[in-house]
Amino acid sequence: MTLDASNVAGLSASDREKLRTLGKDLSRAWSHPGVTMETRKKIVRMLISEIIVNVTDDSIVAIIHWHGGDHSRVEVRKNKAGQTRWTTSADVVELVRVLARQMPDASIAAVLNRSGKVTGRGNGWSRPSVCSLRHQRQIPPYREGERAERGEATLDEAAVALKLSRTAVRRLIGTGTISARQICPNAPWIVRQEDLASPVVRQAAAQRRRSQRPRPENPLQNALEL
């Protein structure tokens, strides 16, 4: 049987009954593994008389006229310039916006991957993909030295300033001696340079350094151990 609106009137009683059966389960007829694209086109032609589309500034409105006199209205929002259906989630975009004030694209990609964030296509992040997202969303890249200009230091920079190990600085952060913030899990800790210069932090760092110094050898104790 050929599906063609032009010969519906000439269908036999059995063919009409088959069409009624298909009409009751159109989704099955449409999604059947054996159906071809040509058949789907013929189904559409039999169901739809015409489609009138009206395009506005931010949306597309389609009026579908069905054979039989009914009609339906469908409205969808237009994609913005540079936007596709493979859109990165808003929370990731905002995260990149904040991270871009702290680190270059390659480091941002590493943080996103460690946090389990994916691109709009569901892929992992790389330096080029972060760069592409920034350009689409007009996010300026990290400029070397801008973090220091804001009076901020990383964990490594704080360790150098206090003459401590990263682990020791992290412990001071954990006890609340040093105030620090982390933009998201797996992102670097950010410390205010003015906090590193405070007497409380300097005193705590000095105590840490003294506790980390190797103890002087005791000749008597060494003799007993022999």
C-alpha positions as CSV (number, residue, x, y, z in Angstrom):
1,M,0.0,0.0,0.0
2,T,1.3,3.4,-1.0
3,L,0.8,6.2,1.6
4,D,-0.3,9.2,-0.6
5,A,-2.9,11.8,0.2
6,S,-4.0,11.9,-3.4
7,N,-5.3,8.3,-3.5
8,V,-7.0,8.1,-0.1
9,A,-10.4,8.1,-1.7
10,G,-9.6,5.1,-3.8
11,L,-8.5,2.9,-0.9
12,S,-10.2,-0.4,-0.3
13,A,-12.0,-1.2,2.9
14,S,-9.1,-3.4,4.2
15,D,-6.6,-0.6,3.4
16,R,-8.7,1.9,5.2
17,E,-8.8,-0.4,8.2
18,K,-5.1,-0.7,8.1
19,L,-4.8,3.1,8.1
20,R,-7.1,3.4,11.1
21,T,-5.0,0.9,12.9
22,L,-1.8,2.8,12.1
23,G,-3.5,6.0,13.3
24,K,-4.2,4.5,16.7
25,D,-0.5,3.8,17.1
26,L,1.2,6.4,15.0
27,S,4.4,6.4,17.2
28,R,4.8,2.7,16.5
29,A,4.5,3.2,12.8
30,W,6.9,6.1,12.9
31,S,9.5,4.4,15.1
32,H,9.4,0.9,13.6
33,P,12.9,-0.4,12.7
34,G,11.8,-1.1,9.2
35,V,10.4,2.3,8.4
36,T,12.3,4.4,5.9
37,M,12.7,8.2,5.8
38,E,10.6,8.2,2.6
39,T,7.8,6.5,4.4
40,R,8.0,9.0,7.3
41,K,7.8,11.9,4.7
42,K,4.6,10.3,3.3
43,I,3.1,10.0,6.7
44,V,3.8,13.7,7.4
45,R,2.3,14.7,4.0
46,M,-0.9,12.7,4.8
47,L,-1.3,14.3,8.3
48,I,-0.2,17.9,7.6
49,S,-1.8,20.3,5.1
50,E,0.6,23.2,5.6
51,I,2.9,24.9,8.1
52,I,3.0,28.7,8.5
53,V,6.1,30.0,10.2
54,N,6.5,33.4,11.8
55,V,10.0,34.5,12.9
56,T,10.4,37.2,15.6
57,D,13.4,38.7,17.3
58,D,13.8,35.9,19.9
59,S,11.4,33.1,18.9
60,I,10.0,31.0,16.0
61,V,6.2,30.5,15.9
62,A,4.8,27.7,13.7
63,I,1.1,27.2,12.9
64,I,0.5,23.6,11.8
65,H,-2.6,23.0,9.7
66,W,-3.7,19.3,9.8
67,H,-5.8,17.5,7.2
68,G,-9.3,17.6,8.6
69,G,-9.3,21.2,9.7
70,D,-7.5,21.2,13.1
71,H,-4.4,23.3,13.7
72,S,-1.7,23.6,16.3
73,R,0.6,26.4,17.5
74,V,4.3,25.6,18.3
75,E,6.7,28.3,19.7
76,V,10.4,27.8,20.3
77,R,13.1,30.3,21.3
78,K,15.7,31.1,18.8
79,N,19.3,30.4,19.6
80,K,21.5,33.4,20.4
81,A,24.4,34.2,18.2
82,G,27.0,31.4,18.6
83,Q,24.6,29.2,20.5
84,T,23.7,25.7,19.5
85,R,21.8,22.8,20.9
86,W,25.1,21.7,22.4
87,T,24.9,24.3,25.1
88,T,27.2,24.3,28.2
89,S,25.3,24.4,31.4
90,A,24.9,27.8,33.1
91,D,26.7,26.7,36.3
92,V,29.8,25.6,34.3
93,V,29.8,28.9,32.4
94,E,29.7,30.8,35.6
95,L,32.4,28.7,37.1
96,V,34.7,29.4,34.1
97,R,33.9,33.1,34.5
98,V,35.1,33.0,38.1
99,L,38.1,30.7,37.4
100,A,39.3,32.9,34.6
101,R,40.1,35.5,37.1
102,Q,42.4,33.1,38.9
103,M,44.2,30.9,36.3
104,P,44.9,30.3,32.6
105,D,42.7,28.1,30.4
106,A,44.8,24.9,30.8
107,S,44.5,25.1,34.6
108,I,40.7,25.8,34.3
109,A,40.3,22.7,32.1
110,A,42.1,20.6,34.8
111,V,39.8,21.9,37.6
112,L,36.7,21.3,35.5
113,N,37.7,17.7,34.7
114,R,38.6,16.9,38.3
115,S,35.2,18.3,39.3
116,G,33.4,16.0,36.8
117,K,32.2,18.9,34.7
118,V,31.6,18.2,31.0
119,T,31.2,20.3,27.8
120,G,27.8,20.8,26.1
121,R,28.6,17.7,24.1
122,G,29.3,15.6,27.2
123,N,33.1,15.6,26.6
124,G,36.0,16.4,28.9
125,W,37.6,19.8,28.9
126,S,40.8,20.9,27.3
127,R,42.6,24.3,26.9
128,P,41.1,24.9,23.4
129,S,37.5,24.1,24.6
130,V,37.8,26.4,27.6
131,C,39.2,29.1,25.2
132,S,36.3,28.6,22.8
133,L,33.8,28.9,25.6
134,R,35.4,32.1,26.9
135,H,35.2,33.6,23.4
136,Q,31.5,32.7,23.0
137,R,30.6,34.2,26.4
138,Q,33.0,37.2,26.1
139,I,35.0,36.2,29.2
140,P,38.4,37.8,29.1
141,P,41.4,35.5,29.7
142,Y,43.5,35.4,32.8
143,R,46.2,38.0,32.7
144,E,49.5,37.1,34.4
145,G,49.8,39.1,37.6
146,E,46.2,40.2,38.0
147,R,45.7,38.0,41.0
148,A,48.7,39.6,42.8
149,E,47.3,43.0,41.9
150,R,44.1,42.1,43.8
151,G,46.3,41.2,46.8
152,E,45.7,37.4,46.5
153,A,48.1,34.5,46.8
154,T,47.9,30.8,46.1
155,L,48.7,28.0,48.5
156,D,52.2,27.8,47.0
157,E,52.8,31.5,47.2
158,A,51.6,31.5,50.8
159,A,54.0,28.7,51.6
160,V,56.9,30.7,50.2
161,A,55.9,33.8,52.1
162,L,55.6,32.0,55.4
163,K,58.6,29.7,54.8
164,L,56.4,26.6,55.3
165,S,55.4,23.6,53.4
166,R,52.1,23.4,51.5
167,T,50.9,20.8,54.0
168,A,51.7,23.2,56.9
169,V,49.8,26.1,55.3
170,R,46.9,23.8,54.5
171,R,46.7,22.8,58.2
172,L,46.7,26.5,59.3
173,I,43.8,27.0,56.9
174,G,42.0,24.0,58.4
175,T,42.4,25.4,61.9
176,G,41.1,28.8,60.8
177,T,44.4,30.6,61.5
178,I,44.6,31.6,57.9
179,S,41.4,32.7,56.1
180,A,41.2,31.2,52.6
181,R,38.6,30.5,50.1
182,Q,38.1,27.8,47.4
183,I,36.0,28.7,44.4
184,C,34.9,25.1,44.0
185,P,36.1,21.6,45.1
186,N,39.4,20.9,43.4
187,A,40.1,24.5,42.7
188,P,43.2,26.2,44.3
189,W,42.9,27.9,47.6
190,I,43.1,31.7,47.5
191,V,44.6,33.6,50.4
192,R,44.7,37.3,51.1
193,Q,48.2,38.7,51.2
194,E,47.3,41.0,54.0
195,D,46.2,38.0,56.1
196,L,49.6,36.4,55.6
197,A,51.2,39.6,57.0
198,S,49.0,39.6,60.2
199,P,50.9,39.0,63.5
200,V,48.7,36.0,64.4
201,V,49.6,34.2,61.2
202,R,53.2,35.1,61.4
203,Q,53.4,33.8,65.0
204,A,51.6,30.6,64.1
205,A,54.0,30.1,61.1
206,A,57.0,30.7,63.4
207,Q,55.8,28.0,65.8
208,R,55.3,25.6,62.9
209,R,58.8,26.2,61.6
210,R,60.3,25.6,65.1
211,S,58.3,22.3,65.4
212,Q,59.6,21.2,62.0
213,R,63.3,21.8,62.8
214,P,65.3,18.6,63.4
215,R,66.2,18.2,67.0
216,P,69.9,18.4,67.9
217,E,71.6,15.1,68.5
218,N,72.0,13.9,72.1
219,P,75.4,12.1,72.5
220,L,74.2,10.3,75.6
221,Q,71.1,9.1,73.9
222,N,73.1,7.9,70.9
223,A,75.5,6.0,73.2
224,L,72.6,4.2,74.9
225,E,71.1,3.3,71.5
226,L,74.4,1.7,70.5
